[in-house]
């Protein structure tokens, strides 16, 4: 982990994700950055970081009604602390994601379904302080779903029980926390036993506003059968999503005009041109996937795509076969449909090919364990393969 102080100045320049938004519609208020505060802070509690025990794991939901219409790139968070003395070199990890779950009564949302946005050590000053944290990796949030935040304090030293954060209690099932002097928590596999409550920290969320809309639709085969795990992409962008078991997808996009491509294993990709996304509105687009010869009785036969070992822990070898030389794209996508890595993009010769993926993203950072999707595209067709990384 790298060393950061708890009072940080948010330096937005240089974030790689910001490049994806150049030329897109600015916010209506014209501000470079904004922040909203969720919670009153009328209580004090040992969340989101429990400094009394040697390690802790905490998770909470922030609801759209509390996010005040936030739509944009979350670049930082602020917590509000009250500590009796200075503390230094406290390791902290933060994950973010979205969910349609109304609460956490059914259990944790594991880190494998979230994005790691902060991994560093913090120094805390004594007294009432605003703990400002600039995210290592900004998180794109378009509203409509609940924001999930998980905060992990890996095993360290125990400190006074008077090290508290300003918080509040709303409801009884929006948050979970565990703490221990002996356990080393794994955010990918959270503990089965934990405390369910309505306590969450007073939180300021710093973000870059982006005007956006929603693209919604379905993907079906020619016989009407819903296609799950079909990949929906805004071409030449990093925005993508996967269909659910009913073949339905939701893809939030910044305002603009897009070419949308649908890919399903064994079917030629389908594209829709000139899809217009308007601010705060829903655009509908459905896809019907058919085989090349339009014979509904024919079962699509995908070309060879295989991976091993699968599941894997450190690396996986992905193999494919080409009948002739042609352009090939081999990409890895996360569980929410976001592209995390590109393994091949160019002309490949005929015959057998093997590419190794080490479980890292575009920037060479290790990704958390969980389910990923490998997609191969060539002139011969496309195929999607599930990969399970164990950590």
N, C-alpha and C positions, 0 to 999 in steps of 0.2 A: 504494500500500500504506500501511496505517496503521502507526504505530510501537508496538511492544510490547516489553517487556523479556523476557529469557529466563526470569526467575523470576516466574511469574504466580500470582496467587490465582484459583482457579476460581470465578467468580461465576455461579452457575447461574440465578439469577432473571433473567428477561427473555429467555431463549431462547424463540423463538416455537414451536419444536417441543415444548417441554415442555407447552404448553397442550393438546396433543393427548392427553396421558396423564392428565389430571386425572380422578380418580374410578376409575382402573383399579387392579388389584390391586397392592399394594405387595410388596416383596421379603419373603421369610420372615424375614430377619434384622432387618428394620425399619430398616436404615440408610439415611440420606439419600444417601450415595454410598459407593462401594467402589473398590478398585483391585486389580489383579493385576499381577504382575511376570513377564514372559516372558524367560528367559535368565539365565545365571549371571554374565556379564560377565567371564569369565576371560581375555579377550583385549582388545586395542585395535585399532581399525581406523578408516578414514576413511569410515564409514557411520553414519547415513544421509545426512550432509551432508559432502561433501568440500570442505574449506576450503583445501587445498593447490593445487587448480586453480581457474580462474576461474568455472567452472560445472560442475554435476553433476546427474545424474538417477539415482535409486535406487528399487528396488521389492523388496518381500519379502512372503512369506505367513506368517500366523500360523494354526496349525492348531487345530481345536476341542479336541483333547486338551491343548493348551497354554493354552487360554482358561479352563480351570477352570470350565466350565459357565456362563460369562458370558452373560447374556441381559439386554439393556437398551440404554440410550442412552449411547454413548461420548461423553463431554464433554471429555476431555483426554488427552494423552499426555505421558510423561516419558522423556527420554533422559539418559544419564549421561556427562558429558564430562570430559576432562582436557586443558586448554589451557595453553600456556606464558605467555600474556598475554591481556589483555582485547581483545575484538573487538566492534564495534558496527555497527549498520545492515546486518545480513546478511539479504538477502531470502530467504524460505523459503515454499514452497507445499506443502501436503499434500493428497493425495486418499485416500479410503477406498472400499472396495467389498467384495463377496464373490464367490467363484468356487468352482466344483466342480473346477477343474483341480488336480491333485495337486502340481504344481510349475510352474516357469516355463521348462522346457526348450524349449517351442515358441515362446517369445518373450515380449515384454512384454504386459501387459494395458493398453491405452491409457487415458489419462485420460478419454476420451469415454465409457468404460464404468464410470467411477467418479464419486464425488461430491467436489467441492472442499470441504474442511472447514477449511482454514486458509490464509490469504494475508496475510502481514505481514512486517515486518522484526524481527530478533531482536538483542539484545545478549548476548554471552557473557562470563562472568567467568572469570578465570584460575584454574587449579588444578582439583581435583576438584569438580565441581558437578553438581547435579540440574537439568536443563533442563526446566522445567515449561511446557507449552503448553496453554492453554485454547482449544479449537476454536471457530472462528467459527460453524460450523454443526455441531451434534451429529449423530452418525451412529448410526442404529438398527441394532443387531446382535442377532440372535436365535439364533445358534449353528447348528451343523449343517453350515455351509459354511466354507471357509477365508476369513479376513479378509485383504484385500489393502490394503497401504499403499504409496503412491508419494510420494516426497519429491523436490522439485525445488529446486535452487539456481540461479536465473537468473544470467546473466553478471555478474560483479563483479570484485573484486580477488583476487589469489592471496596466500595466507598461508603460514606455516610448515608443513612436513610433520609437525610434532609436535602439530598440532591434531587430537586423536583422541577417539573415543568408545569406551566400554566395549562389547564385543560378544562373540560366540561363534560357532563354526562347527558346524552340524548338517546333515549331508548335503552334497550338492554342487549342488543345482538349485532351491533355494527362493528365490533372490535374483538380481537383475540390477543392474548399475551401469555407468554411463558417466561419464567426466569429460574435460574439455578446457579448454585455454587459448584456443581459437579458436571452437569451435562454440557456437551458441546453441540449446539443445535445445527441441523442441516436445513437451510431454507428450502432446498429442493424437496425435502421430505419432512415437513413440519411435525412436531410431536402430536401424538394422538390425544394426549391429555393437555388441555389448556384452559384458560379462563375466558369465558364469553361475557362481554359487558357492553355498555354504551359509552364508555370513557374514551375520549380521543383528545389529542393535543390541540390547543389553539394553534392554527397553522396559517401562515401567509404563503400564497402560491404566486410566484413570479413567472410571467409568461410574455411571449411575443404574440400579439393578436393576429389572427388570420381569418378572413371571411371564408366560409365554407358552406357546402351543401351535402346532401346525401344521395348516393346512387344505390338504388335497391332493385332487385330482380331475382329471377330464377334461372337455373340451368337444368334442362331435361334432355333425355335421349329422344330420338324420333318417335319411339313408342310411348312417350309420356312418362317414362321412368325417371324419377328424380336422381340427379347425379350429385353425390356428396363429395367433398374435397376437390371440387373443380376450382381452378385458380382463375380469379378475375383480376385483371391488371389494367391500370391506366398506362398505355404504352409510352415509353420514354420518360417515365417517372418511377419513383420508388414506392408508389401507392398500390397496394394489392390486398386481396381478401380471399378467403376460402368459403365455399358453400357449406351449409350445415347438412344434416341427414335428410332434410326435406328439399335440398337443392336451392335453398334461399341464401342470398348474400346481401350484406350491407357494406358499402364502401364509402367512407367519408372522404371528400376531396375539396381542396381549395377551389374557389370560384375560377371558372375557366372552361375551355372547350377541349374535349379529350377524344382519343381513339381508345376504345375499350376492347380488350381481348379476353376471350374465355378459352381455357385449356382444360381438357379432361382426358384421362388416360385412354388411348386407343382411338381417339377421334381427332380429325383435323381441327385446328384452332378456328374459332369463329371471331370475327371482329365487327364492331359497330362504330361507324364514323360519326364525327360531329356531335358527340354527346355533350350537351351544355349543362354545366352545374351553376346554379344561381344561389346566392346567399340565403341561407335559412330555408331552402326549399328541397323537396325530394324529387328526383328524376328517376323514372322507371325504365328498365331495359331488361328484357328476357332473352335467353339464348336457347336454341334447339340444336343439339349436336347430332350430326348424321354422318354415316360412313361415306367415303368418297364416291362409291358407285350408286349411292342412294337406295340400296337394297335393304329394306328394313329387316329382312330375315337374316342378313349377314351379321355375325358377331365381329366387332372390330378386333383385329389382331395386332397388338402393339409390337414394335420391334424390341429386341432384347435390351433390357435395362436391369441390372442386378447390383446388389451391394453386400459386402461382407467384411468383417463380421457385423451382424445386425440383429440385436442391439450391439453397440460398441461403447468403449469407454475413452479411448485416446484418439483413435483414428479409424476411418472406414474407407475401404476401397470400392469405388463405384465404376462398374464396367458397362460398356455398351458396344454394339456392333453396327457398322455402317456398310451398306452394299456398295456405295461409291463415295468419292470425295465430295464434300458439301459443307456449307456453313452449319455450325453446331453451337448451341447455347446450353450450358449446364449450370443451373442455379439452385441455391438452397433457400428455402423459405421457412419462417417460423410458424408457430401454431396459429397465429392470427392472420397469416398470409403475408407478412412483411418479408421482403427479400433481405437476407442477412449475409449472403456470400455468393460470389460468382466464381465458378471453377473453370469454365471454358467459354470462350466467345470468339469464334473464328473458324476458318476452314480446317476440317479434319479429314485425313485420308480414309480410304476404304479399309475394312477389316475391324479387328478388335482393338478397343481402347480401354485403359484403366486410369482413373483419376483418383487421387487420395484427398480426403477432406479431414483436417485435423480438429474440427469442431470449433474453429475460430471465425470471427466475422470479418467484414471488409477491412477493419483497422488492425487485424491481428489479435484481437482480444478474445479470450476464452469465453465461449457462450455457456450458459447453464445447461444442465442436463434436461432432457425432455424430448418431446416429439417434434421432428422436423420433416420437411417435405423436399425431396430432390426432384427437379423437373428437367427433362431432356427435350430439347426442341431441335429438329432438323427438317430437311426437305422431305424425309420419309415419314414424318409424323411427330407426335409428342407423347410423352408418358410421364406420370408422376409416381414416385416411389416413397413410401414412408420410411423414415430413419429414426431409431430410438437411441439417444445418447444417454448413457448412464454416468452419473457423477456422484 
